Amino acid sequence: MLNFFRITAILEGISYLALFAVTMPLKYLAGLPMPNKYVGYAHGVLFITYFILAVVLWMEKKWSIKKGIILLVASLLPFATFYVEKKYLSDNTAQA
């Protein structure tokens, strides 16, 4: 399940950046709303999945409150899920 969470964290980060860096400019500057709609749906599903998996793993692995809060807050900040994946979820640090 940890590997699924790692993949979800990366995909959630990519979808967040794609939403803000690609599809929002397309929507507001080029008048193309459809890419924003579909990437927005994908990001929403990935965000909810990330959040649920973060809580489940937090409880299952008995991670500290600090680590749990960092995992949850990371879903709200651009680039933060990449940081969390590298710092907290990589193979050598996930056991702690």
Accessible surface in RSA format (square Angstrom, percent):
REM  Atomic radii and reference values for relative SASA: ProtOr
REM  Chains: A
REM  Algorithm: Lee & Richards
REM  Probe-radius: 1.40
REM  Slices: 20
REM RES _ NUM      All-atoms   Total-Side   Main-Chain    Non-polar    All polar
REM                ABS   REL    ABS   REL    ABS   REL    ABS   REL    ABS   REL
RES MET A   1   106.45  55.1  55.38  36.7  51.07 121.6  31.12  26.5  75.33  99.8
RES LEU A   2    28.64  16.0  26.16  18.7   2.48   6.2  26.16  18.4   2.48   6.7
RES ASN A   3    97.26  67.1  95.34  92.1   1.92   4.6  26.12  62.9  71.14  68.8
RES PHE A   4   113.19  56.6 109.21  67.6   3.98  10.4 110.89  67.2   2.31   6.6
RES PHE A   5     0.00   0.0   0.00   0.0   0.00   0.0   0.00   0.0   0.00   0.0
RES ARG A   6    52.94  22.2  52.94  27.0   0.00   0.0   6.41   8.8  46.53  28.2
RES ILE A   7    97.74  55.6  96.89  72.2   0.85   2.1  97.74  70.4   0.00   0.0
RES THR A   8     4.25   3.0   3.76   3.8   0.49   1.2   0.57   0.8   3.68   5.6
RES ALA A   9     0.00   0.0   0.00   0.0   0.00   0.0   0.00   0.0   0.00   0.0
RES ILE A  10    63.61  36.2  63.61  47.4   0.00   0.0  63.61  45.8   0.00   0.0
RES LEU A  11    81.60  45.4  80.19  57.4   1.41   3.5  80.19  56.3   1.41   3.8
RES GLU A  12     0.38   0.2   0.38   0.3   0.00   0.0   0.00   0.0   0.38   0.3
RES GLY A  13     1.50   1.9   0.00   N/A   1.50   1.9   1.43   3.9   0.08   0.2
RES ILE A  14    90.62  51.6  88.84  66.2   1.78   4.3  89.95  64.8   0.67   1.8
RES SER A  15    10.90   9.2   6.85   9.1   4.06   9.3  10.83  23.1   0.07   0.1
RES TYR A  16    32.00  14.9  31.96  18.2   0.04   0.1  10.66   8.0  21.34  26.3
RES LEU A  17    46.34  25.8  45.82  32.8   0.52   1.3  46.34  32.5   0.00   0.0
RES ALA A  18    29.05  26.7  24.58  37.9   4.48  10.2  28.22  39.7   0.84   2.2
RES LEU A  19    25.34  14.1  25.34  18.1   0.00   0.0  25.34  17.8   0.00   0.0
RES PHE A  20   100.31  50.2  86.89  53.8  13.41  34.9  86.91  52.7  13.40  38.3
RES ALA A  21    71.83  66.0  44.79  69.1  27.04  61.5  52.92  74.5  18.91  50.1
RES VAL A  22    81.36  53.5  76.85  69.6   4.51  10.9  80.06  69.6   1.30   3.5
RES THR A  23     4.28   3.0   4.28   4.3   0.00   0.0   4.28   5.7   0.00   0.0
RES MET A  24    61.94  32.1  61.22  40.5   0.72   1.7  58.22  49.5   3.72   4.9
RES PRO A  25    47.63  34.7  42.51  38.7   5.12  18.6  46.71  38.6   0.92   5.7
RES LEU A  26    59.06  32.9  58.33  41.7   0.73   1.8  59.02  41.5   0.03   0.1
RES LYS A  27    73.29  35.8  64.70  39.7   8.59  20.4  25.40  22.9  47.90  51.0
RES TYR A  28   146.03  68.2 115.28  65.6  30.75  80.0  88.47  66.5  57.57  71.0
RES LEU A  29   156.90  87.4 121.02  86.6  35.87  90.2 123.34  86.6  33.55  90.3
RES ALA A  30    59.94  55.1  28.20  43.5  31.74  72.2  38.38  54.0  21.57  57.1
RES GLY A  31    55.50  68.4   0.00   N/A  55.50  68.4  32.71  89.8  22.79  51.1
RES LEU A  32    92.26  51.4  91.68  65.6   0.58   1.5  92.26  64.8   0.00   0.0
RES PRO A  33    70.92  51.7  69.11  63.0   1.82   6.6  69.14  57.1   1.79  11.1
RES MET A  34    92.22  47.8  92.21  61.0   0.00   0.0  70.77  60.2  21.44  28.4
RES PRO A  35    46.41  33.8  39.16  35.7   7.25  26.3  46.20  38.1   0.21   1.3
RES ASN A  36    22.32  15.4  21.39  20.7   0.93   2.3   0.44   1.1  21.88  21.2
RES LYS A  37    95.02  46.4  84.17  51.6  10.85  25.8  45.83  41.2  49.19  52.4
RES TYR A  38   127.81  59.7 122.09  69.5   5.72  14.9  91.22  68.5  36.59  45.1
RES VAL A  39    38.79  25.5  37.15  33.6   1.64   3.9  38.76  33.7   0.03   0.1
RES GLY A  40    24.73  30.5   0.00   N/A  24.73  30.5  16.06  44.1   8.66  19.4
RES TYR A  41   134.65  62.9 129.62  73.7   5.03  13.1 102.24  76.8  32.41  40.0
RES ALA A  42    48.39  44.5  39.22  60.5   9.17  20.9  47.74  67.2   0.65   1.7
RES HIS A  43    25.02  13.7  25.02  17.4   0.00   0.0  12.86  13.3  12.15  14.1
RES GLY A  44    27.38  33.8   0.00   N/A  27.38  33.8  27.38  75.1   0.00   0.0
RES VAL A  45    98.82  65.0  95.78  86.7   3.04   7.3  97.76  84.9   1.07   2.9
RES LEU A  46    38.28  21.3  38.28  27.4   0.00   0.0  38.28  26.9   0.00   0.0
RES PHE A  47    58.53  29.3  58.53  36.3   0.00   0.0  58.53  35.5   0.00   0.0
RES ILE A  48   103.50  58.9 102.22  76.2   1.28   3.1 103.50  74.5   0.00   0.0
RES THR A  49    38.14  27.1  34.87  35.4   3.27   7.8  22.01  29.6  16.13  24.4
RES TYR A  50     0.00   0.0   0.00   0.0   0.00   0.0   0.00   0.0   0.00   0.0
RES PHE A  51    79.37  39.7  79.37  49.2   0.00   0.0  79.37  48.1   0.00   0.0
RES ILE A  52    99.22  56.5  96.67  72.0   2.55   6.2  99.11  71.4   0.11   0.3
RES LEU A  53    17.61   9.8  17.61  12.6   0.00   0.0  17.61  12.4   0.00   0.0
RES ALA A  54     0.81   0.7   0.59   0.9   0.23   0.5   0.59   0.8   0.23   0.6
RES VAL A  55    54.26  35.7  54.26  49.1   0.00   0.0  54.26  47.1   0.00   0.0
RES VAL A  56    61.94  40.8  57.21  51.8   4.73  11.4  61.07  53.1   0.87   2.4
RES LEU A  57     0.35   0.2   0.35   0.2   0.00   0.0   0.35   0.2   0.00   0.0
RES TRP A  58    34.74  13.9  33.49  16.2   1.26   3.0  28.97  15.4   5.78   9.4
RES MET A  59   117.39  60.8 105.53  69.8  11.85  28.2  74.75  63.6  42.63  56.5
RES GLU A  60   104.14  59.8  76.21  57.7  27.92  66.5  43.66  84.4  60.48  49.4
RES LYS A  61    84.42  41.2  60.47  37.1  23.95  57.0  25.62  23.1  58.81  62.6
RES LYS A  62   176.05  85.9 146.19  89.7  29.85  71.1 110.55  99.5  65.49  69.8
RES TRP A  63    18.61   7.5   4.98   2.4  13.63  32.0   6.60   3.5  12.00  19.5
RES SER A  64    68.33  57.7  51.13  68.2  17.20  39.6  53.53 114.0  14.80  20.7
RES ILE A  65   133.01  75.7 129.18  96.2   3.83   9.2 129.18  93.0   3.83  10.4
RES LYS A  66   149.26  72.8 139.41  85.5   9.86  23.5  89.79  80.8  59.47  63.4
RES LYS A  67    18.90   9.2  18.16  11.1   0.74   1.8  15.60  14.0   3.30   3.5
RES GLY A  68     0.08   0.1   0.00   N/A   0.08   0.1   0.00   0.0   0.08   0.2
RES ILE A  69    84.06  47.8  84.06  62.6   0.00   0.0  84.06  60.5   0.00   0.0
RES ILE A  70    46.19  26.3  42.96  32.0   3.23   7.8  45.40  32.7   0.79   2.1
RES LEU A  71     0.35   0.2   0.35   0.3   0.00   0.0   0.35   0.2   0.00   0.0
RES LEU A  72    27.64  15.4  26.72  19.1   0.92   2.3  26.96  18.9   0.69   1.8
RES VAL A  73    66.78  43.9  66.38  60.1   0.40   1.0  66.78  58.0   0.01   0.0
RES ALA A  74     3.88   3.6   1.69   2.6   2.19   5.0   3.26   4.6   0.62   1.7
RES SER A  75     2.49   2.1   0.00   0.0   2.49   5.7   0.00   0.0   2.49   3.5
RES LEU A  76   104.29  58.1  91.72  65.6  12.57  31.6  94.21  66.2  10.08  27.1
RES LEU A  77    93.61  52.1  92.39  66.1   1.22   3.1  92.39  64.9   1.22   3.3
RES PRO A  78    65.17  47.5  53.46  48.7  11.71  42.6  53.51  44.2  11.67  72.5
RES PHE A  79   129.69  64.9 125.59  77.8   4.10  10.7 125.68  76.2   4.01  11.5
RES ALA A  80    16.91  15.5  11.93  18.4   4.97  11.3  16.88  23.8   0.03   0.1
RES THR A  81     1.92   1.4   1.84   1.9   0.08   0.2   1.11   1.5   0.81   1.2
RES PHE A  82    61.04  30.5  56.11  34.8   4.93  12.8  57.58  34.9   3.46   9.9
RES TYR A  83   117.70  55.0 110.20  62.7   7.50  19.5  94.39  70.9  23.31  28.7
RES VAL A  84     0.66   0.4   0.66   0.6   0.00   0.0   0.66   0.6   0.00   0.0
RES GLU A  85    18.28  10.5  18.28  13.8   0.00   0.0   0.10   0.2  18.18  14.8
RES LYS A  86   154.47  75.4 148.20  90.9   6.27  14.9  92.36  83.1  62.11  66.2
RES LYS A  87   103.77  50.6  91.98  56.4  11.78  28.1  43.82  39.4  59.95  63.9
RES TYR A  88    34.25  16.0  33.64  19.1   0.61   1.6  25.27  19.0   8.99  11.1
RES LEU A  89     0.13   0.1   0.00   0.0   0.13   0.3   0.00   0.0   0.13   0.4
RES SER A  90    19.57  16.5  19.57  26.1   0.00   0.0  16.81  35.8   2.75   3.9
RES ASP A  91   111.67  78.2  96.99  96.5  14.68  34.7  39.36  92.6  72.30  72.1
RES ASN A  92   130.14  89.7  94.36  91.2  35.77  86.1  44.77 107.8  85.36  82.5
RES THR A  93    50.10  35.6  45.49  46.1   4.61  11.0  48.34  64.9   1.76   2.7
RES ALA A  94     1.74   1.6   0.26   0.4   1.48   3.4   0.26   0.4   1.48   3.9
RES GLN A  95   151.66  84.8 119.98  87.7  31.68  75.4  56.35 120.0  95.31  72.3
RES ALA A  96    99.90  91.9  58.83  90.8  41.07  93.4  97.53 137.3   2.37   6.3
END  Absolute sums over single chains surface
CHAIN  1 A     5899.6       5156.3        743.4       4451.7       1447.9
END  Absolute sums over all chains
TOTAL          5899.6       5156.3        743.4       4451.7       1447.9
